[in-house]
Amino acid sequence: MRIDHRLSRVERIADALANKNKQAQHERDHEEGGQAEPWGLQIMSALLKKLASEPAQGGVLVVDGGGSLGCALIGDIIADLAVKNGWAGAVIYGAIRDVLAIDQLDFGVKALGSSPKRSGKTGAGQLDVPVSFGGVTFVPGHWLYSDEDGILVSEKQLVT
């Protein structure tokens, strides 16, 4: 298996990360990784869209949506924007939408599930703060590696 700076494509992290909400997984046959850019989000997508618009050079968006499946925090438009700006993928503690369209992008996503409902667009949330869910704390600048079995977080780069 190769390791590079992308997450596996659309997958669910219910078992591997939160040990809640067991749902079917979308799996791929490779391991990948990148630097985490964690931040808290209170179900508002405007801030996420702004962050996805910034250059990332293989970074990974980590979003704490409180584990809610009530609305999606990322859809194909934000995911496509993130790809164009060098983001490798996202870990979403919540729901996404447009799963089939996102799966066609060179952008890996792990999320608890999917929802057709869009999130609000007020821009509320916090950037560059540690985010904790599923017993893991994601710290800005730490490294995140992922495959179909789960996620590994490290203070330093493990693979060059």
C-alpha distance (Angstrom), angle and dihedral (degrees) to the residues before:
residue distance angle dihedral
M1 . . .
R2 3.77 . .
I3 3.77 125.5 .
D4 3.79 122.2 -149.5
H5 3.79 139.6 143.0
R6 3.78 101.7 -68.4
L7 3.76 132.5 84.2
S8 3.75 120.2 -124.5
R9 3.78 110.5 -87.1
V10 3.80 122.5 -93.3
E11 3.79 108.4 -25.8
R12 3.75 136.7 154.0
I13 3.82 120.0 -118.1
A14 3.79 98.6 -166.1
D15 3.81 95.0 114.2
A16 3.80 99.9 29.3
L17 3.78 99.1 45.3
A18 3.79 114.6 13.7
N19 3.83 101.2 20.8
K20 3.80 87.9 -141.8
N21 3.79 134.8 102.6
K22 3.82 103.1 24.9
Q23 3.80 107.5 -147.5
A24 3.81 135.7 157.5
Q25 3.83 116.5 -73.9
H26 3.77 130.6 -134.6
E27 3.81 102.9 -141.1
R28 3.79 137.7 -166.4
D29 3.79 131.1 -169.3
H30 3.82 102.9 -117.4
E31 3.80 143.3 69.6
E32 3.78 120.9 -127.2
G33 3.81 141.6 168.8
G34 3.81 150.1 179.1
Q35 3.79 144.2 167.0
A36 3.78 115.4 -60.8
E37 3.79 122.0 -123.0
P38 3.79 99.4 -171.1
W39 3.75 123.9 -173.1
G40 3.79 139.4 158.8
L41 3.76 120.7 -111.1
Q42 3.77 129.7 -172.0
I43 3.82 98.4 -152.3
M44 3.83 94.2 -73.0
S45 3.80 120.2 127.0
A46 3.83 102.6 -169.0
L47 3.81 92.6 80.8
L48 3.80 91.3 45.9
K49 3.81 90.3 51.6
K50 3.81 89.8 50.4
L51 3.81 91.5 50.4
A52 3.82 92.4 46.6
S53 3.82 87.2 54.9
E54 3.81 91.6 62.0
P55 3.84 121.9 88.8
A56 3.81 111.4 -97.9
Q57 3.83 111.8 171.6
G58 3.80 94.7 -146.7
G59 3.81 98.9 -30.1
V60 3.78 123.3 154.4
L61 3.80 122.3 -133.1
V62 3.81 111.7 -135.3
V63 3.80 112.4 -165.7
D64 3.80 127.3 -174.5
G65 3.78 106.0 -153.2
G66 3.80 91.9 167.8
G67 3.79 91.3 -106.0
S68 3.79 90.9 -74.6
L69 3.79 119.5 155.7
G70 3.82 91.2 -175.7
C71 3.80 94.5 100.6
A72 3.80 138.3 4.2
L73 3.80 121.2 -101.3
I74 3.81 96.1 -166.7
G75 3.77 131.5 31.7
D76 3.78 134.5 172.2
I77 3.82 94.7 -79.7
I78 3.81 94.9 56.7
A79 3.82 91.6 39.7
D80 3.82 91.2 51.7
L81 3.81 90.2 47.9
A82 3.81 89.7 50.8
V83 3.82 91.5 50.8
K84 3.80 91.2 51.3
N85 3.82 89.2 53.4
G86 3.80 96.6 49.1
W87 3.81 102.1 -98.4
A88 3.81 112.2 150.4
G89 3.79 97.0 -155.6
A90 3.77 148.9 -60.1
V91 3.79 141.3 -101.1
I92 3.80 108.7 -149.3
Y93 3.80 122.0 -168.4
G94 3.77 89.3 -157.5
A95 3.79 137.9 28.7
I96 3.80 136.1 -41.1
R97 3.81 131.3 -164.0
D98 3.80 135.4 -149.1
V99 3.81 90.1 45.1
L100 3.81 95.8 169.5
A101 3.82 93.0 48.9
I102 3.82 92.5 46.9
D103 3.79 90.1 48.6
Q104 3.82 88.5 61.4
L105 3.83 91.8 56.5
D106 3.79 126.6 86.1
F107 3.82 87.0 -114.8
G108 3.78 124.5 105.7
V109 3.78 120.7 -143.1
K110 3.77 132.7 -174.5
A111 3.80 114.3 -171.9
L112 3.78 138.8 156.8
G113 3.79 92.6 -115.9
S114 3.77 145.4 -52.2
S115 3.78 136.2 -82.1
P116 3.80 130.0 -177.3
K117 3.82 90.6 -144.2
R118 3.82 118.1 99.5
S119 3.79 121.0 -132.5
G120 3.80 124.9 -119.6
K121 3.80 119.8 -85.4
T122 3.80 104.7 -140.6
G123 3.80 95.9 118.4
A124 3.80 94.5 -124.4
G125 3.80 118.3 154.1
Q126 3.80 142.9 80.7
L127 3.80 129.2 -90.6
D128 3.80 129.9 -150.7
V129 3.80 96.6 12.7
P130 3.82 127.4 125.9
V131 3.80 111.0 -93.7
S132 3.82 122.1 -155.7
F133 3.78 128.9 -165.4
G134 3.79 136.6 135.7
G135 3.81 90.5 23.0
V136 3.83 92.1 -61.3
T137 3.81 128.4 108.5
F138 3.80 115.7 -150.3
V139 3.81 111.4 -155.7
P140 3.83 123.8 -165.8
G141 3.80 109.1 -100.7
H142 3.80 96.1 20.2
W143 3.80 118.7 120.4
L144 3.79 124.6 -107.4
Y145 3.81 123.4 -159.7
S146 3.77 122.8 -174.2
D147 3.77 142.9 -179.5
E148 3.79 135.8 159.5
D149 3.83 90.5 -74.4
G150 3.78 99.2 54.3
I151 3.78 149.7 -73.2
L152 3.80 132.4 -61.3
V153 3.81 121.5 -162.4
S154 3.81 121.7 -161.4
E155 3.81 135.2 179.0
K156 3.80 89.9 -136.6
Q157 3.79 136.7 34.7
L158 3.81 110.1 -86.9
V159 3.80 98.7 -172.0
T160 3.79 128.2 36.1
